[in-house]
């Protein structure tokens, strides 16, 4: 698996960005929707009342480094 700089940040639900991204792939297939729609849905379901990109930006602002959120 290839990691991004965001993958170890955690949502308020406690799930990592990497895990939520995997869940989004499953949701995309199950509901036959676009990936960005699945990511937006799961960002909200995991405690961020915003779209995926804004959620990632917010998670980064909360933490000074990925090691702070593990």
Long-range contacts (C-beta under 8 A, 24 or more apart in sequence): 5-66, 6-56, 6-59, 6-60, 8-66, 8-67, 8-69, 8-70, 9-56, 9-59, 9-60, 9-63, 9-66, 9-69, 10-59, 10-69, 10-70, 11-43, 11-46, 11-47, 11-48, 11-55, 11-59, 12-46, 12-47, 12-48, 13-45, 13-46, 13-47, 15-46, 17-56, 17-59, 20-46
